[in-house]
Amino acid sequence: MRSAVERAWALAQEAERAASPEDFAELVVDGLWDLIPSDDVVFNDIDEAARRLLLIRSRSVLPVAELDDAYWAENYDGLPFCMGFGPGESGVARMSDVLDRGALDRSPVYNDVLCPGGYRYSIEVVFASPGMVRRAVILGRADRDFRDAERGLLGLLAPHLDPAYRRARLRSLLTPRERDVLAHVLDGLTNREIAQRLAISPGTVRVHLEHAYPKLGVGSRTAAVSLFR
């Protein structure tokens, strides 16, 4: 049986190959569900300024809180698992790392929503993000806090998941064929070698790259490669 570290590394490698943010979110949620015992795992990509959810994927055995958007907009800043990190910051933290029991007991969201639904403990991996965008994977449990070893395991994963999500967002801008060509470019193949692998002409390879570069915001092979390193 593989160790937890080996399974975490396999998850990081799988996430690195995600073709889109949606693929990434599903892979990571399912992977963490299997890696760390949890009652709830969710990936969120949130525009905090607009209070708009850009992407969410989740698995849970806890009851879903049926609250309207107005409640979340009003109480978002009071969500216990959204504290401890400033705009653009990244890292790993348990809810108990950033709030003591007294602060939790005074939290309306914790008392009204989380605790009654069995969501008493959480740990999150927060990704670096621009401005008022918040990207994070949050794991929740009802019966016990997350151990230091589990926090350490997520700490090993975090530096890999963060850039993998950014690259998945970039790949989602490309067509499937452009992604195929770019993958071979990242492997160091020349246009002629890529053409042989994909059974197309070198000219077609060049055209795919010429279409891909503007979508990625770059103007050369070297610059495109640097985005994915």
Stockholm file with secondary structure:
# STOCKHOLM 1.0

chainA/1-229         MRSAVERAWALAQEAERAASPEDFAELVVDGLWDLIPSDDVVFNDIDEAARRLLLIRSRSVLPVAELDDAYWAENYDGLPFCMGFGPGESGVARMSDVLDRGALDRSPVYNDVLCPGGYRYSIEVVFASPGMVRRAVILGRADRDFRDAERGLLGLLAPHLDPAYRRARLRSLLTPRERDVLAHVLDGLTNREIAQRLAISPGTVRVHLEHAYPKLGVGSRTAAVSLFR
#=GR chainA/1-229 SS CCCHHHHHHHHHHHHHTCSSHHHHHHHHHHHHHHHSCCSEEEEEEEETTTTEEEEEEEEESSCCCCCCHHHHHHHGGGCGGGCSCCTTCCEEEEHHHHCCHHHHHTCHHIIIIITTTTCCEEEEEEECCSTTEEEEEEEEESSCCCCHHHHHHHHHHHHHHHHHHHHHHHHTTSCHHHHHHHHHHHTTCCHHHHHHHHTSCHHHHHHHHHHHHHHHTCSSHHHHHHHTC
#=GC SS_cons         CCCHHHHHHHHHHHHHTCSSHHHHHHHHHHHHHHHSCCSEEEEEEEETTTTEEEEEEEEESSCCCCCCHHHHHHHGGGCGGGCSCCTTCCEEEEHHHHCCHHHHHTCHHIIIIITTTTCCEEEEEEECCSTTEEEEEEEEESSCCCCHHHHHHHHHHHHHHHHHHHHHHHHTTSCHHHHHHHHHHHTTCCHHHHHHHHTSCHHHHHHHHHHHHHHHTCSSHHHHHHHTC
//
